[in-house]
Amino acid sequence: SKKVFPKEIEMRQLSVLLLFSVCVVLASSTTWKVLDNYPVEDDHAFTFMIGLEPQNLDTLDSLFWQVSNPKSPFYGRFLSNEQIADLVSLPTRDIAKVKNFLTQETAKACEVEIEMSIHNDFIFVNTCAAKARFLFPGLKLSVYQSEEDGHKFLRSSVLVDVTENKTLLGVPADLHQYIRGIHDVTDLPLIMTGRGNSGSSSAVNPQQPWLNSDKELTVATMVEKFGIDFSILEKSALTADNGQVRAGVIEFYQNAFSAQELAKFQKKYGVPSNPVKKVIGYQNTFNYNSEASLDVQTLTSIAQGVEVWDFVQGFHLNFLLAVDTIMKTPGAPHVYSCSYGLPEVQFGQGNIDAVNTSMMKFGLAGYTMFFSAGDVGPVLNQYNCGIFNAEFPASSPYVVSVGGTSINKTTNIEGAWIHSSGGFSTINKQPAFQASAVESYLSEAKLPSNPNGQKYNTSLRAYPDVSAFGAFEPVLNNGSYAQAGGTSGACPQFAAVVALINVYRYQNGLGPLGPLNQALYQLENGVGFDVTEGQSYATSRFGCQGYLPGFEAAKGWDPVTGIGSPRWDTLLNSLGSLETKFHKSS
C-alpha cells in the first residue's frame, strides 16, 4: 500500500486527505517550510485534480444571472446536472485523451484511481509519487510542513498559479488546450489557523457601544428579532422527502460537532428537538470543534423543524470538491451555510476562477449558498499593507455574503459589529445589480483614510450583501457554554431564515429560491432591518498596523452590514410567492 505521512489518513474519497481540526473561521493562513531532509519515496500517496477547460463560460454566466433575476422570463428555470454538464464539459473524445494520459502504463507499478466530477469538468486523481513524476517530468516534489501545526503535504518545489503550471510540469503540448489548470500540485494547501476576534474583545475601543453586551443573545431573542412565525409552516412540508425543504452546513478539516451537545443546547434554549439528520464525510470526533458546533446549533435552532445535513471535507479549503460532493448526493439540501474562507491573495487567480465557475453551476442547479464575510474588519493584505484585501469565497459575485451586527447595549438598537469584514474585492468584477447601491453609498459615506494609506477599488465586487447577529451568539462546545462572536454565527442565521421560506414555498407549490443576490437587491422593502449605525475596524494582521477605522454603516447598502439583517415577514412577503420552475424532482 502507498505510504502516507505521519498523522495523515489515506482516504477512500479521491483527492482528499482528511486532516486536523481548526477552531473557527476566517483567520490567517498558515506558513510553510520545506523539509529538505525528508525524502519523497515513490510509494508516497499523492492526490491532485485536473481542471478541464470549461466550455461556454459566457453562456453559463449569462444563464446564472437570468435564472436569479426575478425580472427575467427565465427566473427560476434551473438546470439539471445533465444540462449543466452538456453546457460546460469538453467533448467525450477530448476528455478521453486526458484520461488516457493519466492512466498510461508506467515502468513502476502504481495504482491510479480517477473519478470524474458531476459535470465532467474535473478529474480527481489518486495515485503515488512515482506516477506523478512520470506524468509530470518537470515535477520535483518537496515536503512542506505547516509551522503552526506540523502537518506535512507533498507539493512541487516550484509554486505557480494553477493555470500556469502545464508547461512547468511538462504536460504534453497537445493536451494544453483541454486543461484549465492542475490543482494541488504547484499551489499550497489553503489552511486557516487561529481564529478571528470574539464579540467580547475590547482591543479596538472600549467606548464602542456595539462592542460589549450585558446579556447573552439567546435563540429566543434571535427568533423574536427575526420575527419568525413557525405556525404557518405545515408539518407535511417540513418532513417532505425533498431537498428544497432541507438546509445544510459545509465544514472543513474534519470539524465535528457533538450530537449529544446539540440536544443539550436545544433543550437549554427551549428549541424542539431537531438533530442533524445526515453527516456526509468524516468527522474528527476526538475533539469537537467550536466552528462546527456553532454552525449546526445555530442552523437547527433557528430553522426549527427543518432537516439539516452536515457535509464535512478534509485536507484544506477544497470548495470545488465540497460543491461536487453535494451535487452528487441525492436529495441534498438546497440552502447552505459555509463559514470558511481566506484572503483572496491566498487563492490565486486560477483557484478563484475555478471556484467562481463552481458557484455559478451550483446556483444554476437551484442551490442557495451563504458565506460568512469574515471577522477581522477590512482585510489587511499580508504582502502589501497599503491595500485592503477581501475574503474569498465571500467576495464571489455568485454567493450571498453575510456580515455581522451587534446590539447596542445602551439603546438596544442593532448596529454594525466592529469586526465584521467587508469592503471590495481585488479580483472579482462588480455585478451590475450592485452598481446603484454601491454608488449611493460612495456618494454619502465617509470612506476610511488610514495611516497606512489603504487603497481599495470601489468598482469591483462589493461585500457583504446582508448581515445577521455577529456577537454574543450562544454555543455549547466540549462541555462548556460560551458567547461566541463572528460572522460564523451570522451566516447560518440568515441561511435558516431562507430555508424556512423555501419550506413555505414548497407547501404552496413553488420551487426553491436558488441564487439570491439579485433578488435581495431588488426588494422594494429590503431584507428587513436596514442597519445604519456603527462601523468596522481593521484588525492588526501580518505585521500591518491594525485597529484602524474601517467602513461605516449607512442607509441602504454598506461594506459592513450589506443591505441589512433579515426579518421573516418582510422576506416572506417579498420572496414567498415569487414564481419559479424547477427541473428536478428533489
C-alpha positions as CSV (number, residue, x, y, z in Angstrom):
1,S,0.0,0.0,0.0
2,K,1.1,3.6,-0.6
3,K,2.8,5.4,2.3
4,V,1.3,8.4,4.0
5,F,2.9,11.0,6.2
6,P,2.6,10.7,10.0
7,K,-0.8,11.9,11.3
8,E,-2.3,11.7,7.8
9,I,-5.1,9.3,6.9
10,E,-5.3,7.8,3.4
11,M,-8.8,8.3,2.1
12,R,-11.5,6.5,0.4
13,Q,-12.7,9.7,-1.3
14,L,-10.4,10.6,-4.1
15,S,-8.4,13.8,-3.8
16,V,-8.9,14.4,-0.1
17,L,-6.6,13.8,2.8
18,L,-8.5,14.1,5.9
19,L,-6.6,16.1,8.4
20,F,-6.8,18.1,11.6
21,S,-9.4,20.2,13.4
22,V,-9.2,24.0,13.5
23,C,-11.1,26.4,15.7
24,V,-13.1,28.9,13.8
25,V,-13.5,30.9,10.6
26,L,-11.5,33.4,8.6
27,A,-8.2,33.6,10.4
28,S,-4.8,34.0,8.8
29,S,-3.4,31.3,6.6
30,T,-0.6,29.0,7.7
31,T,3.1,29.5,7.0
32,W,5.2,26.7,5.5
33,K,8.8,25.4,5.5
34,V,10.3,22.9,3.1
35,L,11.8,19.8,4.7
36,D,14.9,19.3,2.6
37,N,16.0,16.2,4.5
38,Y,12.6,14.5,4.2
39,P,12.8,12.1,1.2
40,V,9.7,11.7,-1.1
41,E,9.7,8.0,-1.8
42,D,8.0,6.5,-4.9
43,D,5.1,4.9,-2.9
44,H,4.0,8.0,-1.1
45,A,0.4,8.8,-1.7
46,F,-0.3,11.8,-3.9
47,T,-3.7,13.3,-4.9
48,F,-4.5,16.1,-7.3
49,M,-7.2,17.5,-9.5
50,I,-7.1,18.2,-13.3
51,G,-9.4,21.1,-14.1
52,L,-10.6,20.6,-17.7
53,E,-11.1,23.6,-19.9
54,P,-14.8,24.6,-19.3
55,Q,-16.9,25.3,-22.4
56,N,-19.4,28.2,-22.9
57,L,-18.4,30.2,-19.8
58,D,-20.1,33.3,-21.1
59,T,-23.3,31.4,-21.6
60,L,-23.0,29.9,-18.1
61,D,-22.6,33.3,-16.6
62,S,-25.5,34.8,-18.6
63,L,-27.8,31.9,-17.6
64,F,-26.9,32.3,-14.0
65,W,-27.9,36.0,-14.0
66,Q,-31.1,35.2,-15.8
67,V,-32.3,32.4,-13.6
68,S,-31.6,34.5,-10.5
69,N,-33.2,37.7,-11.7
70,P,-36.9,38.0,-10.8
71,K,-37.4,40.4,-13.6
72,S,-36.2,37.9,-16.2
73,P,-38.6,35.5,-18.0
74,F,-36.1,32.7,-17.2
75,Y,-36.2,33.4,-13.5
76,G,-36.1,30.1,-11.5
77,R,-35.7,27.9,-14.6
78,F,-32.9,26.0,-13.0
79,L,-30.9,23.3,-14.9
80,S,-30.4,19.7,-14.2
81,N,-26.9,18.3,-13.7
82,E,-27.1,16.7,-17.1
83,Q,-28.0,20.0,-18.7
84,I,-25.1,21.8,-17.0
85,A,-22.7,19.0,-18.0
86,D,-23.8,19.3,-21.6
87,L,-23.1,23.1,-21.4
88,V,-19.6,23.1,-19.7
89,S,-17.9,19.8,-20.4
90,L,-15.5,19.0,-23.2
91,P,-16.5,16.6,-25.9
92,T,-16.1,13.0,-24.7
93,R,-13.3,12.3,-27.1
94,D,-11.2,15.1,-25.7
95,I,-11.9,14.1,-22.1
96,A,-10.7,10.6,-23.1
97,K,-7.4,12.0,-24.3
98,V,-6.7,13.4,-20.8
99,K,-7.9,10.3,-19.0
100,N,-5.7,8.1,-21.3
101,F,-2.7,10.3,-20.4
102,L,-3.4,9.9,-16.7
103,T,-3.8,6.1,-16.8
104,Q,-1.0,5.2,-19.2
105,E,1.2,2.3,-18.2
106,T,4.5,3.1,-16.3
107,A,7.6,1.1,-15.7
108,K,6.9,1.1,-11.9
109,A,3.6,-0.5,-10.9
110,C,1.4,2.1,-9.2
111,E,-2.3,2.1,-8.8
112,V,-4.1,5.1,-10.4
113,E,-7.7,5.9,-9.5
114,I,-9.6,8.6,-11.3
115,E,-13.1,10.0,-10.8
116,M,-15.0,12.5,-12.8
117,S,-16.8,15.4,-11.3
118,I,-20.6,15.6,-11.7
119,H,-20.3,17.9,-14.7
120,N,-17.3,16.2,-16.3
121,D,-15.1,19.3,-15.9
122,F,-12.7,18.0,-13.2
123,I,-10.8,14.8,-12.9
124,F,-9.9,13.7,-9.3
125,V,-6.7,11.7,-9.3
126,N,-5.4,9.4,-6.5
127,T,-2.0,7.9,-7.2
128,C,1.6,7.8,-5.9
129,A,4.7,10.0,-6.2
130,A,6.3,7.7,-8.8
131,K,3.3,8.0,-11.1
132,A,3.1,11.8,-10.6
133,R,6.8,12.1,-11.5
134,F,6.2,10.0,-14.6
135,L,3.2,12.0,-15.7
136,F,4.9,15.4,-15.0
137,P,8.6,15.1,-15.9
138,G,9.1,18.7,-14.8
139,L,7.8,17.9,-11.3
140,K,10.2,18.0,-8.3
141,L,8.4,17.0,-5.2
142,S,9.1,18.5,-1.8
143,V,7.6,18.0,1.6
144,Y,6.0,21.2,3.0
145,Q,5.3,21.4,6.7
146,S,2.9,23.8,8.4
147,E,4.9,25.8,11.0
148,E,1.7,26.1,13.1
149,D,0.6,22.5,13.5
150,G,3.3,20.4,12.0
151,H,1.3,18.7,9.3
152,K,3.1,17.7,6.1
153,F,2.0,17.9,2.4
154,L,3.5,16.9,-0.9
155,R,3.8,19.7,-3.4
156,S,6.0,20.9,-6.2
157,S,9.3,22.6,-5.3
158,V,8.3,25.4,-7.6
159,L,5.0,27.1,-6.8
160,V,2.9,28.9,-9.5
161,D,-0.7,29.6,-10.2
162,V,-2.7,26.5,-11.2
163,T,-3.4,27.9,-14.6
164,E,0.3,28.4,-15.3
165,N,1.7,25.0,-14.4
166,K,1.1,22.9,-17.5
167,T,4.4,23.9,-19.2
168,L,6.3,23.8,-15.9
169,L,5.2,20.3,-15.1
170,G,5.9,19.0,-18.7
171,V,2.3,18.2,-19.7
172,P,2.3,17.2,-23.4
173,A,1.7,20.3,-25.5
174,D,-1.2,18.7,-27.4
175,L,-3.2,18.4,-24.1
176,H,-2.8,22.0,-23.0
177,Q,-5.9,23.0,-24.9
178,Y,-8.0,20.7,-22.8
179,I,-6.7,21.6,-19.4
180,R,-7.6,24.7,-17.5
181,G,-5.3,24.1,-14.5
182,I,-3.7,21.4,-12.3
183,H,-4.7,21.8,-8.7
184,D,-2.9,20.6,-5.5
185,V,0.5,20.3,-7.2
186,T,2.0,23.8,-7.6
187,D,-0.3,25.5,-5.1
188,L,0.0,25.2,-1.4
189,P,-3.0,23.9,0.7
190,L,-5.5,26.5,1.8
191,I,-5.5,26.2,5.5
192,M,-6.7,28.6,8.2
193,T,-5.0,28.9,11.6
194,G,-6.1,30.5,14.8
195,R,-9.4,32.3,14.9
196,G,-11.0,35.7,14.4
197,N,-11.9,38.2,17.1
198,S,-14.7,37.3,19.5
199,G,-17.6,39.6,20.2
200,S,-16.4,40.3,23.7
201,S,-13.0,41.7,22.6
202,S,-12.1,45.1,23.9
203,A,-9.0,45.6,21.8
204,V,-10.4,48.3,19.5
205,N,-12.2,50.9,21.6
206,P,-13.9,50.1,24.9
207,Q,-16.2,53.0,24.4
208,Q,-17.8,51.4,21.3
209,P,-21.4,50.8,22.3
210,W,-21.6,47.8,19.9
211,L,-18.5,46.2,21.4
212,N,-19.9,44.6,24.6
213,S,-23.3,43.4,25.7
214,D,-24.7,42.9,29.2
215,K,-26.8,39.9,28.2
216,E,-26.4,36.8,26.1
217,L,-28.1,36.7,22.7
218,T,-30.4,33.7,23.1
219,V,-32.1,31.6,20.4
220,A,-35.5,33.1,21.5
221,T,-34.1,36.6,21.1
222,M,-32.9,35.8,17.6
223,V,-36.2,34.2,16.6
224,E,-38.1,37.2,18.0
225,K,-35.9,39.7,16.3
226,F,-36.2,37.9,13.0
227,G,-40.0,37.7,13.5
228,I,-40.3,34.1,12.5
229,D,-43.8,32.6,12.7
230,F,-43.4,28.8,12.7
231,S,-47.2,28.2,12.9
232,I,-47.7,28.9,9.2
233,L,-45.4,26.0,8.2
234,E,-47.1,22.7,7.6
235,K,-45.6,19.6,9.1
236,S,-46.1,17.7,5.8
237,A,-43.9,20.3,4.1
238,L,-41.2,20.2,6.8
239,T,-41.0,16.4,6.7
240,A,-41.2,16.1,2.9
241,D,-38.6,13.9,1.2
242,N,-37.3,16.8,-0.9
243,G,-34.1,18.7,-0.9
244,Q,-36.0,22.0,-1.2
245,V,-37.1,21.8,2.5
246,R,-33.7,20.9,3.8
247,A,-30.7,23.0,4.8
248,G,-27.0,22.2,5.1
249,V,-23.7,23.3,6.6
250,I,-20.3,22.8,5.0
251,E,-17.3,22.0,7.3
252,F,-13.7,21.5,6.6
253,Y,-10.7,19.9,8.4
254,Q,-12.9,17.1,9.7
255,N,-14.5,19.6,12.1
256,A,-17.0,17.8,14.2
257,F,-20.0,18.6,16.4
258,S,-21.4,16.5,19.2
259,A,-24.9,15.2,18.7
260,Q,-25.3,15.0,22.5
261,E,-24.3,18.6,23.0
262,L,-26.7,19.7,20.2
263,A,-29.5,18.0,22.0
264,K,-28.5,19.7,25.3
265,F,-28.2,23.1,23.6
266,Q,-31.7,22.8,22.1
267,K,-33.2,21.7,25.4
268,K,-31.5,24.6,27.3
269,Y,-32.9,27.2,24.9
270,G,-36.3,25.7,24.5
271,V,-35.9,24.5,21.0
272,P,-37.9,21.5,19.8
273,S,-35.6,18.5,19.2
274,N,-34.0,18.8,15.7
275,P,-31.0,16.6,15.4
276,V,-28.7,16.7,12.3
277,K,-30.2,14.0,10.0
278,K,-27.1,13.2,7.9
279,V,-23.4,13.7,8.1
280,I,-21.6,13.2,4.8
281,G,-17.9,12.8,5.2
282,Y,-15.5,12.0,8.0
283,Q,-15.6,13.9,11.3
284,N,-12.7,14.0,13.9
285,T,-14.9,13.2,16.9
286,F,-11.9,13.0,19.2
287,N,-12.2,16.8,19.7
288,Y,-15.4,18.6,19.0
289,N,-14.9,21.9,17.2
290,S,-16.4,25.3,18.1
291,E,-17.0,26.2,14.4
292,A,-18.9,23.1,13.7
293,S,-20.8,23.3,17.0
294,L,-21.8,26.9,16.3
295,D,-22.9,26.2,12.7
296,V,-25.2,23.3,13.5
297,Q,-26.6,24.6,16.8
298,T,-27.5,27.9,15.1
299,L,-29.0,26.5,11.9
300,T,-31.0,23.7,13.6
301,S,-32.3,26.0,16.4
302,I,-33.5,28.9,14.1
303,A,-34.7,26.7,11.2
304,Q,-36.8,24.7,13.6
305,G,-38.3,21.6,12.1
306,V,-36.1,21.8,9.0
307,E,-34.0,18.7,8.3
308,V,-30.3,19.7,8.4
309,W,-27.4,17.8,6.7
310,D,-23.7,18.3,7.5
311,F,-21.2,18.0,4.7
312,V,-17.7,17.5,6.0
313,Q,-14.5,17.9,4.0
314,G,-10.9,17.4,4.9
315,F,-7.4,18.3,3.6
316,H,-7.8,22.0,3.1
317,L,-10.3,24.5,1.8
318,N,-11.3,22.5,-1.3
319,F,-14.5,24.2,-2.3
320,L,-14.5,22.5,-5.7
321,L,-14.7,19.1,-4.1
322,A,-17.3,20.3,-1.5
323,V,-19.7,21.5,-4.2
324,D,-19.2,18.4,-6.3
325,T,-19.9,16.2,-3.4
326,I,-23.2,18.0,-2.6
327,M,-24.3,17.9,-6.2
328,K,-23.6,14.1,-6.4
329,T,-25.7,13.5,-3.3
330,P,-29.3,12.5,-3.9
331,G,-31.8,14.6,-2.0
332,A,-29.2,17.1,-0.8
333,P,-30.4,20.3,0.8
334,H,-30.9,23.5,-1.3
335,V,-29.7,26.1,1.2
336,Y,-26.2,26.1,2.6
337,S,-24.2,28.0,5.2
338,C,-20.4,27.9,5.0
339,S,-18.2,29.9,7.5
340,Y,-14.8,29.3,5.9
341,G,-12.5,31.4,3.7
342,L,-9.2,33.2,3.4
343,P,-8.0,36.5,1.8
344,E,-8.2,36.5,-1.9
345,V,-4.4,36.8,-2.2
346,Q,-4.1,33.4,-0.8
347,F,-6.1,31.7,-3.5
348,G,-4.5,33.0,-6.7
349,Q,-6.4,33.9,-9.8
350,G,-6.7,30.3,-11.1
351,N,-8.3,28.9,-7.9
352,I,-10.7,31.9,-7.7
353,D,-11.8,31.5,-11.3
354,A,-12.4,27.7,-10.7
355,V,-14.4,28.3,-7.5
356,N,-16.5,31.1,-9.2
357,T,-17.3,28.7,-12.0
358,S,-18.3,26.1,-9.5
359,M,-20.6,28.6,-7.7
360,M,-22.2,29.5,-11.0
361,K,-23.1,25.9,-11.6
362,F,-24.3,25.5,-8.1
363,G,-26.7,28.4,-8.5
364,L,-27.9,27.3,-11.9
365,A,-29.0,24.0,-10.3
366,G,-31.2,25.8,-7.8
367,Y,-29.0,25.9,-4.7
368,T,-28.5,28.9,-2.4
369,M,-25.0,29.4,-0.9
370,F,-24.3,31.7,2.0
371,F,-20.7,32.5,3.1
372,S,-19.6,34.4,6.2
373,A,-17.8,37.7,5.4
374,G,-15.1,37.4,8.0
375,D,-14.2,38.5,11.5
376,V,-11.2,40.9,11.0
377,G,-12.8,44.1,9.7
378,P,-11.5,45.3,6.4
379,V,-8.9,42.7,5.4
380,L,-5.3,43.8,5.5
381,N,-3.1,42.4,2.7
382,Q,-0.2,40.3,4.1
383,Y,2.0,41.3,1.1
384,N,1.2,44.9,1.0
385,C,-0.1,46.8,4.0
386,G,-1.3,49.6,1.7
387,I,-4.1,47.5,0.2
388,F,-7.3,46.3,1.7
389,N,-7.8,42.7,0.5
390,A,-11.1,40.8,0.6
391,E,-12.2,37.4,2.0
392,F,-13.0,34.7,-0.5
393,P,-15.4,33.0,-1.4
394,A,-17.4,35.7,0.4
395,S,-16.3,38.1,-2.3
396,S,-17.5,35.8,-5.1
397,P,-20.3,37.5,-7.1
398,Y,-22.1,34.2,-7.2
399,V,-22.8,33.7,-3.5
400,V,-24.5,35.6,-0.7
401,S,-22.0,37.1,1.7
402,V,-23.1,37.6,5.3
403,G,-21.6,40.3,7.6
404,G,-22.2,40.8,11.3
405,T,-24.3,43.1,13.5
406,S,-24.4,43.6,17.3
407,I,-27.0,45.0,19.7
408,N,-26.1,48.4,21.2
409,K,-26.1,47.7,25.0
410,T,-27.5,51.2,25.7
411,T,-30.2,51.8,23.1
412,N,-30.9,48.1,22.2
413,I,-30.5,49.1,18.5
414,E,-28.9,46.7,16.1
415,G,-25.8,48.2,14.7
416,A,-22.7,47.1,12.8
417,W,-20.4,44.6,14.5
418,I,-16.9,46.2,14.7
419,H,-15.1,43.1,13.5
420,S,-17.3,42.4,10.5
421,S,-15.3,42.0,7.4
422,G,-16.3,43.7,4.2
423,G,-15.2,46.1,1.5
424,F,-14.2,45.5,-2.1
425,S,-12.7,42.6,-4.0
426,T,-9.3,42.9,-5.6
427,I,-10.1,40.4,-8.3
428,N,-13.9,39.8,-8.8
429,K,-15.9,42.1,-11.0
430,Q,-18.8,44.1,-9.5
431,P,-22.1,42.6,-10.7
432,A,-24.4,45.0,-12.4
433,F,-27.2,44.7,-9.8
434,Q,-24.9,46.2,-7.2
435,A,-23.9,49.3,-9.1
436,S,-26.6,51.7,-7.9
437,A,-26.4,50.5,-4.3
438,V,-22.6,51.0,-4.1
439,E,-22.8,54.3,-5.9
440,S,-25.3,55.6,-3.4
441,Y,-23.1,54.5,-0.5
442,L,-20.0,56.2,-2.1
443,S,-21.8,59.4,-2.6
444,E,-22.8,59.8,1.1
445,A,-20.3,57.8,3.2
446,K,-17.1,58.9,4.8
447,L,-14.6,56.4,3.5
448,P,-11.6,55.2,5.5
449,S,-8.4,57.3,5.5
450,N,-5.7,55.5,7.5
451,P,-2.1,55.9,8.3
452,N,-1.1,53.0,6.0
453,G,-3.0,54.7,3.2
454,Q,-5.1,51.6,2.5
455,K,-6.4,51.5,-1.0
456,Y,-9.4,49.6,-2.4
457,N,-11.1,49.5,-5.8
458,T,-14.7,50.5,-5.4
459,S,-15.5,49.4,-8.9
460,L,-15.0,45.7,-8.0
461,R,-17.4,43.3,-6.2
462,A,-18.6,44.9,-3.0
463,Y,-19.4,42.7,0.0
464,P,-21.1,41.7,2.3
465,D,-24.6,41.5,0.8
466,V,-26.5,41.1,4.0
467,S,-25.9,40.6,7.7
468,A,-27.1,39.0,10.9
469,F,-26.1,38.9,14.6
470,G,-22.3,38.6,14.8
471,A,-21.7,38.9,18.6
472,F,-22.6,37.0,21.8
473,E,-24.2,34.1,20.0
474,P,-24.6,31.1,22.3
475,V,-22.7,27.9,21.7
476,L,-22.0,24.7,23.6
477,N,-18.7,23.0,22.8
478,N,-16.7,20.4,24.7
479,G,-19.0,20.7,27.7
480,S,-18.8,24.5,28.1
481,Y,-21.3,27.1,27.2
482,A,-19.9,30.3,25.7
483,Q,-20.8,33.5,23.9
484,A,-19.2,33.2,20.5
485,G,-18.5,36.1,18.2
486,G,-18.3,36.1,14.4
487,T,-20.0,36.1,11.1
488,S,-19.6,32.3,11.5
489,G,-22.9,32.6,13.5
490,A,-24.5,35.2,11.3
491,C,-24.2,33.1,8.2
492,P,-26.3,30.1,9.5
493,Q,-28.8,32.6,10.9
494,F,-29.6,34.1,7.5
495,A,-29.5,30.7,5.9
496,A,-32.0,29.4,8.4
497,V,-34.5,32.2,7.6
498,V,-34.2,31.4,3.8
499,A,-34.6,27.7,4.5
500,L,-37.9,28.4,6.3
501,I,-39.1,30.5,3.3
502,N,-38.2,27.6,1.0
503,V,-40.4,25.3,3.1
504,Y,-43.3,27.8,2.8
505,R,-42.8,27.9,-0.9
506,Y,-42.8,24.1,-1.1
507,Q,-46.1,23.8,0.7
508,N,-47.5,26.4,-1.8
509,G,-46.3,24.5,-4.9
510,L,-43.3,26.8,-5.7
511,G,-39.7,25.8,-6.3
512,P,-36.6,26.8,-4.3
513,L,-35.2,30.3,-4.4
514,G,-31.8,29.3,-5.7
515,P,-29.1,32.0,-6.0
516,L,-30.5,35.1,-4.1
517,N,-28.2,38.0,-4.6
518,Q,-30.1,39.8,-7.4
519,A,-33.4,39.2,-5.9
520,L,-32.3,40.6,-2.5
521,Y,-31.0,43.8,-4.0
522,Q,-34.3,44.3,-5.9
523,L,-36.6,44.0,-2.9
524,E,-38.6,47.2,-2.5
525,N,-38.7,46.9,1.3
526,G,-35.2,45.5,1.7
527,V,-34.4,42.3,3.6
528,G,-36.0,43.6,6.9
529,F,-33.9,45.9,9.0
530,D,-31.5,48.5,7.5
531,V,-28.5,48.8,9.8
532,T,-27.4,52.4,9.7
533,E,-25.2,52.8,12.9
534,G,-21.7,51.7,13.8
535,Q,-18.6,50.9,11.8
536,S,-15.9,48.3,11.3
537,Y,-12.2,48.3,12.3
538,A,-9.3,46.7,10.6
539,T,-7.7,44.1,12.9
540,S,-3.9,44.1,13.1
541,R,-2.6,41.2,10.9
542,F,0.5,40.2,9.0
543,G,2.7,42.8,10.7
544,C,0.4,45.6,9.3
545,Q,-0.7,48.3,11.7
546,G,-4.2,47.5,12.8
547,Y,-7.2,48.7,14.9
548,L,-7.8,51.3,12.2
549,P,-11.2,52.7,11.4
550,G,-12.9,50.8,8.6
551,F,-16.2,51.4,6.8
552,E,-19.3,53.0,8.3
553,A,-22.8,51.5,8.3
554,A,-25.2,53.7,6.3
555,K,-28.7,53.8,4.8
556,G,-29.0,51.2,2.1
557,W,-26.0,49.0,1.3
558,D,-22.7,49.4,3.2
559,P,-19.5,47.4,3.4
560,V,-20.1,46.2,6.9
561,T,-23.7,45.0,7.0
562,G,-24.7,44.9,3.3
563,I,-28.3,45.8,2.7
564,G,-29.3,44.8,6.2
565,S,-30.4,42.0,8.6
566,P,-33.3,39.6,8.0
567,R,-36.9,40.0,9.1
568,W,-39.1,37.0,8.3
569,D,-42.3,38.8,7.4
570,T,-40.6,41.2,5.1
571,L,-38.7,38.5,3.2
572,L,-41.7,36.1,3.2
573,N,-43.9,38.8,1.7
574,S,-41.3,39.5,-1.0
575,L,-39.9,36.1,-1.7
576,G,-42.6,33.7,-0.6
577,S,-44.7,33.9,-3.8
578,L,-42.1,34.5,-6.5
579,E,-42.9,32.2,-9.4
580,T,-40.1,29.7,-10.1
581,K,-40.0,26.5,-12.0
582,F,-37.7,23.7,-11.0
583,H,-36.4,21.0,-13.4
584,K,-35.5,18.4,-10.7
585,S,-37.6,16.1,-8.5
586,S,-35.6,16.6,-5.3
